[in-house]
C-alpha cells in the first residue's frame, strides 16, 4: 500500500500532465477530472505501481508535445468516456432500466484500453 503522500503526488502529476496534453479544453478537462477521481477513490491504491505511473506520465507528456499518435489516442479515449457519461442525454426516450444494452456497447473499448495498458505498462483507466 503506497503512502498517502505518494498517491497524492501521483494524482496531481497525472492530472496536471493530462490537462496540458488536452490543452485545458472543455469538456475534456471535466471528463478527466471525473475519471481520475473515480479511479483514485476506487481501487488505484490497491494496485499502485510507480513504474506504471511514470510510463503513463511519459505517454501523456508526449501527447501534449505534439499532435501525433499519443494525442490522437488520448483524444479518442476522452471522446468515448464523454459519450459514456452523457448517453442519457442522447437517449432520452429510453427507460432507465434499459441502459444495460448501451453498457455492453463499450465492452470492446474497455478491453482494447486494458490491452493497451498491459502492453505499454500504463494505468489509463
Secondary structure, DSSP 8 states (H G I E B T S, - for coil): ---HHHHHHHHHHHHHHHHHHTTT-TTHHHHHHHHHHHHHHTTTTTT--HHHHHHHHHHHHHHHHSSSHHHHHHHHHHHHHHHHHTHHHHTTTS-GGGGHHHHHHTHHHHHHHHHHHHHHT----
